[in-house]
Amino acid sequence: MSEGQNTTGTGESYDSPDQVLAALHANHQVLATAEVDRLHLAVAWAVMNPADTIDDAATVDGTQGELAVAGPGAPLVAEFCVGDLALALGMSTDAGRTYLGDAVEIRYRLPKIWAAVTAGRVQVWKARKIAQATKPLCRDGARHVDAHLAHHLRRCSFAQIDRAVEDAIRRFDPDLAEKRRREAADERCLDVDLDQVSFNGTVHVDGELDLADAIDFNDAIAAGAKELADLGSTESLNVRRSMAAGALARRELTLDLTTEARPAPRKRELVIYVHLSDAGVAGVENTRSAVSVDQVKGWCAGTNTKVVVRPVIDLNEHLSTDAYRPTETMREQAVLTNATCVFPHCTRPARPADLDHLENFDGTNTESVNLAPLCRGHHRYKTHGGWTVRRTGPTTFTWTTPYGYSYAWDTTHTRHTH
């Protein structure tokens, strides 16, 4: 390589800034064209997998349901077609359903925006943003948004999109407008963010309460924090207030909302599967997070905490039963081996999922190697949708679609397509 020459990861070399910019422009055009092509293909897929009516959407086992993936007036699609599309796009089934719905919404309910997208005047992502907002609208409402935004969509902001949708709701769907007005007028909420757990085992709580409720809650928290201090706690006031919230949830404290006798405190139950490492880390199944071992010790040390120690399950042990229904130990082993549904890209937790016989039950094959968790939707794919699955390892599975495409999936989320 000559002095001053730069190469990319593809091995191509560029000698000047002009060459780099030219390559970026070309790359951008290729990506933009591919995005539009992908939208076209999604619409074509919907057309090739039609459903005539939504009357049978609640189907019995063995039949295929119909999905309204877009707003009123857009074509319905067959339930099981979503999985093929999603995996071809490298998406989860839920994300694929959303993408398919966006494409159908734009094509059939936002024709002016569709024309702008296919002509390359508007980015696909911005058109999808509008489609997701117009799906709840009636036909006239969607038509209004389409006409109002199509000609200046390239320059319009998210706020302008929101205003156009709100205007359509007011004009064409007064009932929805009133419902949204009432919802906007009452912004009370309480969010406990269990998806973001710190290593120290804490989560963020955020909310907006009615003033009277907030005063009562604050009084209870303040009283609880003082009681903890009186009992000898040396933690800071902020920490004691947070501890008091947990005590309130377990009824160790009460807001005295009734005149009845105070109920006995509810015992804390922690079901935690701990996988220790030399670094002192514990994995918590409930939130799929890692916390310190000291934090686990702290949770279990409370005077009102009931600790249940369950036998360790050998994940490699071969378990079997003559019955169709697996034993509790077999279910626990399957859940701990694969923490999520084993369908590609699915992240639904295994614990409430169905425990499926990968090969149909023959009277003898209720055994560890033939059991895996499937959420109800993907269980239907396998049972009624023509999908097949072959287990290739404890956490690896090869799924084959009705069209013959195979997807090798590891529940640690690595993927290969054949």
Buried (B, 14 or more C-beta within 10 A) or exposed (E): EEEEEEEEEEEEEBEEEEEEEEEEEEEEEEEEEEBBEBBBBBBEBBEEBEBEEEEEEEEEEEEBBBBBBBBBEBBBBBBBBBBBBBBBBEBBBBEBBBBBBBBBBBBBBBBBBBBBBBEEEBBBEBBBBBBEBBBBBBBEBBBBBBBBBBEEBEEBEEEBBEBBBBBBBBEBBEEBBEEBEEEEEEEEEEEEEEEEBEEEBEBEEEEEBEEEEEEBBEEBBBBBBBBBEEEEBEEEEEEBBBBBBBBBEBEBBBEEEEEEEEEEEEEBEBEBBEEEEEEEBBBBBEBBBBBBBEBBEBBBEBEEBEEEEEEEBEEEEEBBEEEEEBEEBBBBBBBBBBBBBBBBBBBBBBBEBBBBBBEEEEEEBBBBBBBBBBBEBBBBBBBBBEBEBEBEEBBBBBBBBBEEEBBBBBBEEEEEEE
